[in-house]
Amino acid sequence: MNIFKGILDAFFPPNFTCDICGIEIFNGDNLCEKCRDTVTVNNDMTCLVCGRKTPSSRLCLECKAQPPLYDRAVSPYVYSGGVQKLILKFKGGQGYLKDYFARAMYAKCGRFKDAEAVCFVPMTSAAEHNRGFNQSELLAAELAKMLKLPLLKDALTKVKNSSSQKSLTKKEREENLKSCFKAEGEAVNGKTLILVDDVLTTGATADAVTRELKKRGAKKVYLVTAASVEYEKDIKSM
């Protein structure tokens, strides 16, 4: 069996329609062959700290220049092509996709044996009400079950809205996220935590949350996301 196909088979169980394009399929799969080719798995060629896909297994230049505040990050997929479409569907209301992503994330958590609890990047109450759910919380709940670790539902809150970050540089995102998050010291003090989010792009959100967690006494913070952008030397976040 092709290794790449084996990984995808493990994460996307059999179905009758392709979860990306919606075409009917009759091969006991979850993706049609065309859409399978658009899914990129994060293999061993990843940055040793941020976990993004890189040309070789070493520190990316961005992590060398400015190490992130979290201790280490992993993600099973590259945020591009079919995975990007799946995450947009997930955030748009296709909640069943949490199971697929959580399984893939769980497979990446073997190196975090010392983790004691799971938390997630929060949304403001208004934003969560508008969407109907927090996708990061759904992922965290599934992952916590698989890891047999407690889920700290109330460990973090987002106390103010931030502007859209899509067009912002990393520095602009950092400024945009100042004082947005609050951690409950009693819940996180002295603990090694797994922080869950859907996507790692520049890492500004993860750093803002990690800063607050460590300020409240968290010992270590490991970041686990469903996908991460591929590292490129000239990315806007540099």
TORPA-4810 file (N, C-alpha, C, O; in nm, 3 decimals):
<nodes>
NODE_1_0.084_-0.120_0.000_0.000_0.000_0.000_0.087_0.125_0.000_0.188_0.133_0.071_M
NODE_2_0.048_0.221_-0.080_0.117_0.349_-0.081_0.107_0.415_0.057_-0.002_0.423_0.114_N
NODE_3_0.222_0.463_0.110_0.224_0.519_0.246_0.131_0.639_0.255_0.055_0.651_0.352_I
NODE_4_0.136_0.727_0.156_0.052_0.846_0.157_-0.096_0.809_0.160_-0.175_0.868_0.233_F
NODE_5_-0.133_0.708_0.078_-0.273_0.663_0.076_-0.311_0.603_0.210_-0.423_0.621_0.257_K
NODE_6_-0.216_0.531_0.273_-0.245_0.471_0.403_-0.274_0.574_0.508_-0.363_0.555_0.591_G
NODE_7_-0.199_0.684_0.507_-0.222_0.793_0.603_-0.360_0.853_0.581_-0.436_0.874_0.676_I
NODE_8_-0.393_0.881_0.456_-0.524_0.940_0.427_-0.638_0.846_0.464_-0.741_0.890_0.515_L
NODE_9_-0.620_0.716_0.438_-0.723_0.619_0.471_-0.750_0.617_0.621_-0.864_0.601_0.664_D
NODE_10_-0.643_0.633_0.699_-0.659_0.630_0.845_-0.736_0.751_0.895_-0.809_0.742_0.994_A
NODE_11_-0.720_0.865_0.826_-0.781_0.988_0.874_-0.918_1.015_0.813_-0.999_1.086_0.872_F
NODE_12_-0.944_0.960_0.694_-1.071_0.986_0.628_-1.142_0.852_0.602_-1.116_0.788_0.500_F
NODE_13_-1.231_0.810_0.692_-1.298_0.681_0.678_-1.396_0.679_0.560_-1.430_0.784_0.506_P
NODE_14_-1.441_0.558_0.521_-1.527_0.542_0.404_-1.655_0.624_0.409_-1.710_0.647_0.517_P
NODE_15_-1.701_0.669_0.292_-1.822_0.748_0.283_-1.879_0.727_0.144_-1.827_0.645_0.068_N
NODE_16_-1.984_0.798_0.111_-2.046_0.782_-0.019_-2.030_0.904_-0.109_-2.053_0.895_-0.229_F
NODE_17_-1.991_1.016_-0.051_-1.963_1.136_-0.130_-1.830_1.195_-0.086_-1.789_1.179_0.028_T
NODE_18_-1.765_1.262_-0.178_-1.637_1.326_-0.148_-1.662_1.446_-0.057_-1.746_1.530_-0.087_C
NODE_19_-1.589_1.455_0.053_-1.609_1.563_0.148_-1.554_1.696_0.100_-1.576_1.798_0.165_D
NODE_20_-1.484_1.696_-0.011_-1.434_1.822_-0.065_-1.524_1.873_-0.179_-1.574_1.985_-0.173_I
NODE_21_-1.544_1.791_-0.280_-1.619_1.838_-0.397_-1.765_1.792_-0.399_-1.846_1.847_-0.473_C
NODE_22_-1.799_1.690_-0.318_-1.937_1.645_-0.309_-1.979_1.542_-0.411_-2.093_1.496_-0.410_G
NODE_23_-1.888_1.504_-0.500_-1.922_1.406_-0.602_-1.946_1.269_-0.539_-1.882_1.234_-0.440_I
NODE_24_-2.039_1.192_-0.595_-2.064_1.057_-0.544_-1.944_0.968_-0.573_-1.887_0.972_-0.682_E
NODE_25_-1.907_0.888_-0.473_-1.795_0.795_-0.489_-1.840_0.657_-0.443_-1.922_0.643_-0.352_I
NODE_26_-1.785_0.557_-0.505_-1.827_0.420_-0.477_-1.708_0.329_-0.448_-1.715_0.208_-0.467_F
NODE_27_-1.598_0.390_-0.401_-1.478_0.311_-0.374_-1.453_0.293_-0.225_-1.343_0.256_-0.184_N
NODE_28_-1.557_0.320_-0.142_-1.542_0.304_0.002_-1.450_0.406_0.064_-1.393_0.383_0.171_G
NODE_29_-1.434_0.520_-0.001_-1.341_0.621_0.045_-1.418_0.745_0.089_-1.541_0.749_0.080_D
NODE_30_-1.346_0.845_0.137_-1.406_0.969_0.181_-1.375_1.085_0.087_-1.441_1.189_0.091_N
NODE_31_-1.274_1.065_0.002_-1.235_1.165_-0.097_-1.226_1.099_-0.234_-1.185_0.984_-0.246_L
NODE_32_-1.264_1.173_-0.335_-1.244_1.122_-0.470_-1.095_1.129_-0.504_-1.020_1.200_-0.438_C
NODE_33_-1.054_1.056_-0.605_-0.912_1.051_-0.638_-0.856_1.188_-0.672_-0.743_1.220_-0.637_E
NODE_34_-0.934_1.269_-0.741_-0.888_1.402_-0.779_-0.863_1.488_-0.655_-0.762_1.559_-0.648_K
NODE_35_-0.954_1.483_-0.558_-0.939_1.565_-0.438_-0.829_1.511_-0.346_-0.765_1.588_-0.275_C
NODE_36_-0.808_1.381_-0.347_-0.699_1.324_-0.267_-0.565_1.389_-0.303_-0.481_1.413_-0.217_R
NODE_37_-0.549_1.417_-0.431_-0.423_1.474_-0.478_-0.403_1.618_-0.431_-0.293_1.673_-0.444_D
NODE_38_-0.508_1.680_-0.376_-0.497_1.818_-0.329_-0.468_1.826_-0.179_-0.453_1.935_-0.124_T
NODE_39_-0.460_1.711_-0.112_-0.435_1.706_0.032_-0.287_1.677_0.057_-0.234_1.576_0.012_V
NODE_40_-0.221_1.766_0.129_-0.079_1.750_0.160_-0.061_1.719_0.308_-0.100_1.798_0.395_T
NODE_41_-0.002_1.603_0.336_0.025_1.562_0.474_0.158_1.621_0.519_0.255_1.621_0.444_V
NODE_42_0.161_1.670_0.641_0.286_1.718_0.700_0.372_1.597_0.736_0.344_1.526_0.833_N
NODE_43_0.476_1.574_0.658_0.562_1.460_0.684_0.676_1.500_0.777_0.664_1.599_0.849_N
NODE_44_0.785_1.425_0.778_0.897_1.452_0.869_0.976_1.577_0.834_1.056_1.624_0.914_D
NODE_45_0.954_1.632_0.715_1.026_1.752_0.675_0.954_1.875_0.730_0.890_1.949_0.656_M
NODE_46_0.966_1.895_0.861_0.899_2.006_0.927_0.997_2.077_1.020_1.096_2.019_1.065_T
NODE_47_0.967_2.203_1.049_1.047_2.279_1.145_1.039_2.212_1.281_0.932_2.167_1.322_C
NODE_48_1.149_2.204_1.351_1.155_2.135_1.480_1.079_2.209_1.589_1.053_2.152_1.695_L
NODE_49_1.043_2.335_1.566_0.971_2.411_1.668_0.827_2.439_1.625_0.734_2.396_1.693_V
NODE_50_0.807_2.510_1.514_0.671_2.547_1.475_0.596_2.435_1.402_0.474_2.442_1.389_C
NODE_51_0.668_2.333_1.355_0.603_2.219_1.294_0.554_2.239_1.152_0.490_2.150_1.097_G
NODE_52_0.582_2.355_1.092_0.537_2.379_0.955_0.626_2.303_0.856_0.743_2.275_0.883_R
NODE_53_0.569_2.271_0.742_0.643_2.200_0.637_0.758_2.287_0.589_0.738_2.404_0.557_K
NODE_54_0.878_2.229_0.584_0.998_2.301_0.543_1.078_2.214_0.446_1.048_2.095_0.432_T
NODE_55_1.178_2.270_0.379_1.260_2.191_0.287_1.340_2.082_0.358_1.379_1.983_0.295_P
NODE_56_1.367_2.098_0.489_1.442_1.997_0.563_1.401_2.003_0.710_1.344_2.102_0.756_S
NODE_57_1.431_1.895_0.783_1.392_1.888_0.925_1.492_1.966_1.010_1.586_1.909_1.066_S
NODE_58_1.470_2.094_1.020_1.554_2.181_1.100_1.471_2.303_1.138_1.355_2.314_1.100_R
NODE_59_1.530_2.394_1.213_1.460_2.516_1.248_1.440_2.602_1.124_1.534_2.624_1.047_L
NODE_60_1.319_2.652_1.105_1.298_2.746_0.995_1.364_2.879_1.034_1.389_2.904_1.152_C
NODE_61_1.389_2.961_0.936_1.457_3.089_0.962_1.376_3.179_1.053_1.432_3.256_1.131_L
NODE_62_1.244_3.170_1.044_1.159_3.254_1.128_1.172_3.216_1.275_1.180_3.303_1.361_E
NODE_63_1.175_3.085_1.304_1.190_3.041_1.444_1.331_3.070_1.497_1.349_3.094_1.616_C
NODE_64_1.429_3.068_1.408_1.565_3.106_1.449_1.571_3.254_1.485_1.633_3.292_1.584_K
NODE_65_1.507_3.336_1.404_1.512_3.481_1.425_1.431_3.524_1.545_1.472_3.611_1.621_A
NODE_66_1.314_3.462_1.562_1.226_3.497_1.674_1.151_3.372_1.719_1.043_3.343_1.668_Q
NODE_67_1.208_3.298_1.814_1.144_3.174_1.861_1.004_3.203_1.915_0.983_3.303_1.984_P
NODE_68_0.908_3.116_1.885_0.772_3.137_1.937_0.769_3.117_2.089_0.861_3.058_2.146_P
NODE_69_0.665_3.164_2.152_0.651_3.152_2.297_0.608_3.012_2.338_0.641_2.966_2.447_L
NODE_70_0.532_2.943_2.251_0.497_2.804_2.282_0.621_2.717_2.269_0.717_2.753_2.201_Y
NODE_71_0.619_2.602_2.335_0.740_2.518_2.341_0.761_2.435_2.216_0.875_2.410_2.175_D
NODE_72_0.654_2.391_2.155_0.665_2.316_2.031_0.527_2.305_1.968_0.426_2.307_2.038_R
NODE_73_0.522_2.294_1.835_0.394_2.282_1.765_0.398_2.168_1.665_0.503_2.137_1.608_A
NODE_74_0.283_2.105_1.645_0.268_2.001_1.543_0.135_2.021_1.472_0.041_2.079_1.527_V
NODE_75_0.128_1.974_1.349_0.004_1.976_1.272_0.011_1.866_1.167_0.116_1.849_1.105_S
NODE_76_-0.096_1.792_1.146_-0.091_1.680_1.050_-0.098_1.720_0.904_-0.054_1.644_0.818_P
NODE_77_-0.153_1.839_0.874_-0.174_1.877_0.735_-0.117_2.014_0.703_-0.099_2.098_0.791_Y
NODE_78_-0.088_2.034_0.575_-0.051_2.166_0.524_-0.179_2.239_0.486_-0.267_2.184_0.420_V
NODE_79_-0.188_2.364_0.528_-0.307_2.444_0.501_-0.303_2.495_0.357_-0.259_2.607_0.330_Y
NODE_80_-0.350_2.413_0.269_-0.355_2.447_0.127_-0.451_2.350_0.058_-0.490_2.249_0.116_S
NODE_81_-0.487_2.382_-0.065_-0.566_2.290_-0.147_-0.688_2.235_-0.078_-0.770_2.309_-0.023_G
NODE_82_-0.700_2.102_-0.081_-0.817_2.035_-0.026_-0.834_2.054_0.124_-0.946_2.063_0.173_G
NODE_83_-0.724_2.059_0.197_-0.733_2.076_0.342_-0.793_2.213_0.375_-0.876_2.225_0.465_V
NODE_84_-0.751_2.315_0.303_-0.807_2.448_0.324_-0.959_2.447_0.302_-1.033_2.509_0.377_Q
NODE_85_-1.003_2.377_0.199_-1.147_2.368_0.171_-1.219_2.292_0.283_-1.329_2.330_0.322_K
NODE_86_-1.157_2.185_0.333_-1.219_2.108_0.442_-1.232_2.191_0.569_-1.333_2.184_0.638_L
NODE_87_-1.130_2.268_0.600_-1.135_2.351_0.721_-1.240_2.460_0.707_-1.310_2.492_0.803_I
NODE_88_-1.253_2.519_0.589_-1.357_2.619_0.566_-1.495_2.556_0.580_-1.586_2.620_0.633_L
NODE_89_-1.511_2.433_0.534_-1.638_2.362_0.551_-1.665_2.335_0.699_-1.777_2.349_0.747_K
NODE_90_-1.560_2.296_0.770_-1.572_2.269_0.913_-1.616_2.395_0.987_-1.708_2.390_1.068_F
NODE_91_-1.550_2.506_0.960_-1.585_2.632_1.025_-1.722_2.683_0.979_-1.787_2.762_1.048_K
NODE_92_-1.764_2.637_0.863_-1.894_2.679_0.810_-2.010_2.598_0.861_-2.125_2.626_0.827_G
NODE_93_-1.983_2.497_0.943_-2.092_2.421_1.003_-2.087_2.270_0.986_-2.171_2.200_1.042_G
NODE_94_-1.990_2.219_0.909_-1.978_2.074_0.891_-1.902_2.014_1.009_-1.786_1.976_0.998_Q
NODE_95_-1.972_2.006_1.124_-1.907_1.968_1.249_-1.850_1.827_1.251_-1.757_1.801_1.327_G
NODE_96_-1.904_1.736_1.169_-1.854_1.599_1.169_-1.706_1.591_1.131_-1.639_1.493_1.163_Y
NODE_97_-1.654_1.694_1.063_-1.514_1.694_1.022_-1.419_1.700_1.142_-1.300_1.672_1.128_L
NODE_98_-1.470_1.737_1.258_-1.386_1.740_1.378_-1.327_1.604_1.406_-1.213_1.594_1.454_K
NODE_99_-1.401_1.498_1.378_-1.353_1.363_1.405_-1.232_1.330_1.320_-1.135_1.273_1.370_D
NODE_100_-1.236_1.366_1.193_-1.125_1.338_1.103_-1.000_1.415_1.144_-0.890_1.360_1.154_Y
NODE_101_-1.020_1.543_1.167_-0.905_1.626_1.205_-0.847_1.584_1.340_-0.725_1.580_1.357_F
NODE_102_-0.933_1.553_1.436_-0.886_1.516_1.570_-0.804_1.387_1.565_-0.704_1.374_1.636_A
NODE_103_-0.846_1.291_1.484_-0.768_1.167_1.471_-0.629_1.196_1.419_-0.529_1.143_1.468_R
NODE_104_-0.623_1.282_1.319_-0.493_1.317_1.260_-0.407_1.393_1.360_-0.286_1.372_1.366_A
NODE_105_-0.468_1.481_1.437_-0.395_1.557_1.538_-0.343_1.465_1.649_-0.231_1.480_1.698_M
NODE_106_-0.426_1.369_1.687_-0.387_1.273_1.791_-0.262_1.196_1.750_-0.174_1.169_1.833_Y
NODE_107_-0.254_1.160_1.623_-0.138_1.085_1.574_-0.009_1.164_1.586_0.100_1.106_1.584_A
NODE_108_-0.019_1.296_1.597_0.098_1.383_1.609_0.137_1.412_1.754_0.239_1.477_1.778_K
NODE_109_0.058_1.366_1.850_0.077_1.406_1.989_0.164_1.310_2.070_0.179_1.327_2.190_C
NODE_110_0.222_1.209_2.006_0.301_1.111_2.078_0.420_1.168_2.151_0.465_1.112_2.252_G
NODE_111_0.472_1.280_2.103_0.591_1.341_2.165_0.556_1.426_2.286_0.645_1.478_2.353_R
NODE_112_0.426_1.441_2.315_0.384_1.526_2.426_0.337_1.441_2.544_0.229_1.464_2.598_F
NODE_113_0.418_1.346_2.584_0.382_1.251_2.690_0.363_1.319_2.825_0.292_1.267_2.911_K
NODE_114_0.426_1.435_2.845_0.417_1.503_2.975_0.298_1.598_2.985_0.282_1.666_3.087_D
NODE_115_0.216_1.605_2.880_0.100_1.695_2.884_0.002_1.651_2.992_-0.022_1.531_3.010_A
NODE_116_-0.055_1.748_3.062_-0.146_1.719_3.173_-0.290_1.759_3.147_-0.381_1.711_3.215_E
NODE_117_-0.313_1.845_3.050_-0.449_1.891_3.021_-0.452_1.953_2.882_-0.348_1.985_2.824_A
NODE_118_-0.573_1.971_2.831_-0.595_2.029_2.698_-0.678_2.155_2.713_-0.777_2.158_2.786_V
NODE_119_-0.638_2.261_2.641_-0.718_2.383_2.635_-0.726_2.427_2.489_-0.670_2.360_2.401_C
NODE_120_-0.793_2.536_2.462_-0.814_2.575_2.322_-0.820_2.727_2.311_-0.848_2.797_2.409_F
NODE_121_-0.794_2.775_2.191_-0.801_2.919_2.164_-0.948_2.960_2.167_-1.029_2.908_2.090_V
NODE_122_-0.984_3.054_2.255_-1.125_3.092_2.269_-1.169_3.197_2.168_-1.087_3.261_2.102_P
NODE_123_-1.299_3.213_2.156_-1.361_3.320_2.080_-1.436_3.409_2.178_-1.465_3.367_2.290_M
NODE_124_-1.467_3.532_2.139_-1.555_3.614_2.222_-1.694_3.551_2.222_-1.730_3.477_2.130_T
NODE_125_-1.772_3.581_2.324_-1.908_3.527_2.333_-1.990_3.566_2.210_-2.068_3.485_2.158_S
NODE_126_-1.973_3.688_2.165_-2.050_3.735_2.048_-2.011_3.660_1.922_-2.097_3.620_1.844_A
NODE_127_-1.880_3.640_1.902_-1.834_3.569_1.783_-1.879_3.424_1.784_-1.919_3.369_1.681_A
NODE_128_-1.872_3.361_1.902_-1.916_3.222_1.912_-2.066_3.211_1.890_-2.114_3.115_1.829_E
NODE_129_-2.140_3.306_1.940_-2.286_3.307_1.919_-2.320_3.320_1.771_-2.410_3.252_1.721_H
NODE_130_-2.248_3.406_1.701_-2.273_3.426_1.558_-2.243_3.301_1.477_-2.317_3.267_1.385_N
NODE_131_-2.135_3.232_1.512_-2.098_3.109_1.438_-2.179_2.990_1.486_-2.211_2.900_1.408_R
NODE_132_-2.212_2.989_1.614_-2.287_2.877_1.670_-2.201_2.778_1.744_-2.252_2.689_1.813_G
NODE_133_-2.070_2.791_1.732_-1.976_2.701_1.798_-1.835_2.757_1.783_-1.811_2.847_1.702_F
NODE_134_-1.744_2.704_1.862_-1.601_2.736_1.848_-1.533_2.612_1.792_-1.526_2.510_1.860_N
NODE_135_-1.483_2.620_1.669_-1.424_2.503_1.605_-1.304_2.449_1.682_-1.279_2.328_1.683_Q
NODE_136_-1.228_2.538_1.746_-1.112_2.494_1.823_-1.154_2.414_1.947_-1.087_2.319_1.986_S
NODE_137_-1.266_2.454_2.006_-1.318_2.380_2.121_-1.364_2.240_2.080_-1.341_2.143_2.152_E
NODE_138_-1.429_2.229_1.963_-1.473_2.098_1.915_-1.353_2.005_1.895_-1.357_1.889_1.934_L
NODE_139_-1.247_2.057_1.834_-1.127_1.978_1.812_-1.063_1.938_1.945_-1.021_1.824_1.964_L
NODE_140_-1.056_2.034_2.037_-0.993_2.010_2.167_-1.069_1.903_2.246_-1.007_1.819_2.311_A
NODE_141_-1.202_1.907_2.241_-1.282_1.809_2.314_-1.256_1.668_2.264_-1.241_1.576_2.343_A
NODE_142_-1.251_1.652_2.130_-1.223_1.519_2.074_-1.082_1.474_2.108_-1.060_1.358_2.144_E
NODE_143_-0.986_1.566_2.096_-0.847_1.531_2.123_-0.827_1.494_2.269_-0.754_1.399_2.299_L
NODE_144_-0.891_1.566_2.361_-0.879_1.536_2.503_-0.931_1.395_2.534_-0.872_1.323_2.615_A
NODE_145_-1.042_1.357_2.469_-1.095_1.221_2.488_-0.993_1.116_2.444_-0.968_1.019_2.515_K
NODE_146_-0.934_1.138_2.327_-0.838_1.041_2.273_-0.713_1.032_2.361_-0.658_0.923_2.381_M
NODE_147_-0.669_1.145_2.413_-0.548_1.149_2.496_-0.576_1.112_2.642_-0.484_1.092_2.721_L
NODE_148_-0.706_1.103_2.675_-0.749_1.074_2.813_-0.694_1.179_2.911_-0.641_1.148_3.017_K
NODE_149_-0.710_1.305_2.868_-0.667_1.418_2.948_-0.787_1.509_2.974_-0.880_1.512_2.894_L
NODE_150_-0.786_1.583_3.085_-0.897_1.675_3.111_-0.899_1.791_3.012_-0.794_1.839_2.969_P
NODE_151_-1.018_1.835_2.976_-1.036_1.952_2.891_-1.066_2.071_2.982_-1.165_2.069_3.056_L
NODE_152_-0.983_2.173_2.976_-1.001_2.292_3.058_-1.088_2.392_2.982_-1.037_2.483_2.916_L
NODE_153_-1.219_2.375_2.992_-1.312_2.455_2.911_-1.307_2.604_2.947_-1.322_2.690_2.860_K
NODE_154_-1.286_2.633_3.075_-1.292_2.772_3.120_-1.155_2.830_3.153_-1.145_2.932_3.222_D
NODE_155_-1.049_2.766_3.104_-0.914_2.814_3.135_-0.881_2.943_3.063_-0.801_3.022_3.112_A
NODE_156_-0.943_2.964_2.947_-0.913_3.082_2.865_-1.041_3.151_2.821_-1.141_3.086_2.791_L
NODE_157_-1.036_3.282_2.817_-1.145_3.360_2.758_-1.086_3.467_2.667_-0.974_3.514_2.688_T
NODE_158_-1.162_3.504_2.567_-1.123_3.616_2.482_-1.208_3.735_2.525_-1.330_3.735_2.507_K
NODE_159_-1.144_3.834_2.581_-1.217_3.941_2.649_-1.251_4.059_2.558_-1.331_4.145_2.596_V
NODE_160_-1.192_4.065_2.440_-1.230_4.170_2.347_-1.210_4.123_2.203_-1.126_4.038_2.176_K
NODE_161_-1.288_4.180_2.115_-1.279_4.144_1.973_-1.149_4.198_1.913_-1.098_4.302_1.954_N
NODE_162_-1.099_4.126_1.815_-0.984_4.173_1.738_-1.029_4.189_1.593_-1.122_4.122_1.548_S
NODE_163_-0.964_4.279_1.522_-0.998_4.301_1.382_-0.957_4.179_1.299_-0.877_4.097_1.344_S
NODE_164_-1.013_4.167_1.179_-0.976_4.059_1.089_-0.824_4.061_1.065_-0.765_4.167_1.044_S
NODE_165_-0.764_3.942_1.068_-0.619_3.936_1.059_-0.567_3.888_0.924_-0.446_3.877_0.904_Q
NODE_166_-0.656_3.860_0.831_-0.617_3.797_0.706_-0.510_3.875_0.630_-0.419_3.815_0.572_K
NODE_167_-0.520_4.007_0.629_-0.428_4.088_0.549_-0.314_4.149_0.631_-0.238_4.230_0.580_S
NODE_168_-0.303_4.110_0.759_-0.205_4.172_0.847_-0.073_4.094_0.851_-0.072_3.972_0.834_L
NODE_169_0.036_4.165_0.873_0.165_4.101_0.894_0.168_4.044_1.036_0.077_4.068_1.115_T
NODE_170_0.272_3.968_1.067_0.282_3.911_1.201_0.288_4.020_1.307_0.221_4.010_1.410_K
NODE_171_0.365_4.124_1.284_0.376_4.232_1.382_0.242_4.302_1.400_0.203_4.337_1.512_K
NODE_172_0.171_4.323_1.290_0.040_4.387_1.299_-0.059_4.298_1.372_-0.143_4.347_1.447_E
NODE_173_-0.048_4.166_1.351_-0.136_4.073_1.423_-0.106_4.075_1.573_-0.198_4.071_1.655_R
NODE_174_0.021_4.081_1.607_0.059_4.085_1.749_-0.002_4.207_1.817_-0.053_4.198_1.929_E
NODE_175_0.005_4.321_1.749_-0.052_4.444_1.804_-0.204_4.432_1.814_-0.264_4.478_1.911_E
NODE_176_-0.265_4.370_1.714_-0.409_4.353_1.709_-0.461_4.265_1.823_-0.575_4.280_1.866_N
NODE_177_-0.377_4.172_1.871_-0.420_4.074_1.971_-0.381_4.111_2.115_-0.407_4.035_2.208_L
NODE_178_-0.320_4.228_2.133_-0.278_4.268_2.267_-0.396_4.275_2.361_-0.498_4.337_2.331_K
NODE_179_-0.380_4.210_2.478_-0.481_4.214_2.585_-0.614_4.153_2.545_-0.717_4.184_2.604_S
NODE_180_-0.613_4.066_2.442_-0.738_4.002_2.398_-0.775_3.880_2.482_-0.893_3.847_2.495_C
NODE_181_-0.674_3.813_2.541_-0.699_3.686_2.607_-0.673_3.694_2.757_-0.587_3.770_2.803_F
NODE_182_-0.747_3.615_2.831_-0.729_3.608_2.976_-0.731_3.462_3.018_-0.820_3.386_2.977_K
NODE_183_-0.633_3.421_3.100_-0.625_3.284_3.149_-0.661_3.278_3.297_-0.637_3.372_3.372_A
NODE_184_-0.719_3.166_3.337_-0.754_3.142_3.476_-0.636_3.076_3.546_-0.606_2.959_3.521_E
NODE_185_-0.568_3.151_3.633_-0.445_3.103_3.695_-0.460_2.973_3.770_-0.373_2.886_3.762_G
NODE_186_-0.570_2.957_3.842_-0.590_2.835_3.922_-0.598_2.712_3.833_-0.556_2.603_3.874_E
NODE_187_-0.651_2.728_3.713_-0.668_2.615_3.622_-0.539_2.574_3.553_-0.520_2.456_3.522_A
NODE_188_-0.449_2.670_3.527_-0.331_2.641_3.445_-0.199_2.644_3.521_-0.098_2.596_3.469_V
NODE_189_-0.197_2.698_3.640_-0.073_2.716_3.714_0.001_2.583_3.736_-0.055_2.487_3.788_N
NODE_190_0.128_2.580_3.694_0.212_2.462_3.713_0.189_2.349_3.616_0.253_2.244_3.628_G
NODE_191_0.098_2.365_3.519_0.061_2.256_3.429_0.133_2.264_3.295_0.167_2.372_3.246_K
NODE_192_0.155_2.147_3.236_0.200_2.136_3.098_0.078_2.113_3.012_0.007_2.014_3.029_T
NODE_193_0.053_2.205_2.919_-0.074_2.208_2.847_-0.058_2.182_2.698_0.044_2.214_2.637_L
NODE_194_-0.162_2.124_2.640_-0.176_2.119_2.494_-0.278_2.224_2.456_-0.394_2.218_2.499_I
NODE_195_-0.236_2.320_2.375_-0.323_2.428_2.326_-0.369_2.391_2.185_-0.286_2.361_2.099_L
NODE_196_-0.498_2.393_2.160_-0.555_2.349_2.032_-0.612_2.468_1.955_-0.681_2.553_2.011_V
NODE_197_-0.582_2.471_1.826_-0.642_2.568_1.735_-0.662_2.498_1.601_-0.610_2.388_1.580_D
NODE_198_-0.734_2.561_1.510_-0.758_2.496_1.381_-0.641_2.511_1.285_-0.603_2.415_1.219_D
NODE_199_-0.584_2.633_1.276_-0.478_2.658_1.178_-0.367_2.743_1.240_-0.393_2.835_1.317_V
NODE_200_-0.243_2.710_1.207_-0.128_2.793_1.241_-0.082_2.866_1.116_-0.042_2.804_1.018_L
NODE_201_-0.089_2.999_1.120_-0.040_3.079_1.006_0.087_3.151_1.050_0.196_3.095_1.038_T
NODE_202_0.077_3.272_1.101_0.197_3.343_1.148_0.235_3.303_1.290_0.349_3.321_1.331_T
NODE_203_0.139_3.249_1.366_0.167_3.213_1.505_0.137_3.325_1.603_0.161_3.309_1.723_G
NODE_204_0.086_3.437_1.555_0.059_3.551_1.644_-0.047_3.518_1.748_-0.033_3.554_1.865_A
NODE_205_-0.153_3.449_1.707_-0.258_3.412_1.802_-0.204_3.314_1.906_-0.228_3.331_2.025_T
NODE_206_-0.132_3.212_1.860_-0.075_3.113_1.952_0.018_3.179_2.052_0.017_3.144_2.170_A
NODE_207_0.098_3.274_2.006_0.190_3.344_2.097_0.114_3.429_2.198_0.150_3.434_2.315_D
NODE_208_0.008_3.497_2.152_-0.070_3.581_2.243_-0.135_3.497_2.353_-0.137_3.538_2.469_A
NODE_209_-0.188_3.382_2.317_-0.250_3.294_2.416_-0.144_3.233_2.507_-0.162_3.227_2.629_V
NODE_210_-0.033_3.187_2.449_0.074_3.127_2.528_0.132_3.227_2.628_0.162_3.191_2.742_T
NODE_211_0.148_3.350_2.585_0.199_3.455_2.675_0.111_3.466_2.799_0.161_3.476_2.911_R
NODE_212_-0.019_3.465_2.778_-0.112_3.476_2.891_-0.109_3.350_2.978_-0.113_3.360_3.101_E
NODE_213_-0.102_3.232_2.916_-0.096_3.108_2.992_0.029_3.102_3.080_0.022_3.063_3.197_L
NODE_214_0.142_3.140_3.023_0.266_3.134_3.099_0.272_3.244_3.205_0.333_3.226_3.310_K
NODE_215_0.210_3.356_3.177_0.203_3.463_3.276_0.124_3.416_3.398_0.149_3.459_3.511_K
NODE_216_0.027_3.326_3.374_-0.055_3.272_3.482_0.001_3.144_3.541_-0.065_3.077_3.621_R
NODE_217_0.125_3.108_3.501_0.194_2.998_3.567_0.204_2.867_3.492_0.258_2.771_3.546_G
NODE_218_0.153_2.859_3.369_0.167_2.734_3.292_0.314_2.700_3.274_0.395_2.788_3.243_A
NODE_219_0.349_2.574_3.293_0.490_2.532_3.285_0.536_2.519_3.140_0.642_2.571_3.104_K
NODE_220_0.457_2.450_3.058_0.487_2.435_2.916_0.357_2.446_2.838_0.250_2.417_2.889_K
NODE_221_0.369_2.489_2.712_0.254_2.494_2.622_0.293_2.432_2.490_0.382_2.482_2.420_V
NODE_222_0.227_2.323_2.455_0.244_2.259_2.325_0.125_2.298_2.237_0.010_2.291_2.281_Y
NODE_223_0.153_2.339_2.116_0.048_2.379_2.023_0.018_2.266_1.925_0.109_2.211_1.862_L
NODE_224_-0.110_2.233_1.912_-0.153_2.131_1.814_-0.264_2.191_1.729_-0.368_2.231_1.781_V
NODE_225_-0.241_2.197_1.598_-0.341_2.250_1.506_-0.373_2.146_1.399_-0.293_2.055_1.374_T
NODE_226_-0.489_2.159_1.337_-0.525_2.066_1.230_-0.436_2.085_1.108_-0.404_1.988_1.038_A
NODE_227_-0.396_2.209_1.083_-0.312_2.238_0.966_-0.224_2.358_0.995_-0.249_2.435_1.088_A
NODE_228_-0.121_2.373_0.915_-0.032_2.490_0.926_0.012_2.529_0.786_0.022_2.446_0.696_S
NODE_229_0.038_2.658_0.769_0.086_2.704_0.638_0.228_2.653_0.616_0.306_2.639_0.711_V
NODE_230_0.261_2.625_0.492_0.397_2.582_0.461_0.494_2.698_0.477_0.465_2.811_0.437_E
NODE_231_0.611_2.671_0.537_0.709_2.776_0.556_0.768_2.817_0.423_0.810_2.733_0.343_Y
NODE_232_0.771_2.946_0.399_0.837_3.002_0.282_0.924_3.116_0.328_0.884_3.196_0.412_E
NODE_233_1.041_3.126_0.274_1.139_3.225_0.320_1.087_3.367_0.311_1.122_3.452_0.392_K
NODE_234_1.001_3.393_0.211_0.957_3.530_0.191_0.813_3.553_0.232_0.748_3.645_0.183_D
NODE_235_0.761_3.469_0.323_0.621_3.486_0.362_0.602_3.620_0.430_0.695_3.677_0.487_I
NODE_236_0.480_3.670_0.424_0.449_3.804_0.472_0.477_3.822_0.620_0.502_3.934_0.665_K
NODE_237_0.472_3.712_0.696_0.487_3.722_0.841_0.629_3.745_0.885_0.652_3.775_1.002_S
NODE_238_0.726_3.734_0.797_0.867_3.753_0.836_0.890_3.895_0.883_1.002_3.930_0.920_M
</nodes>
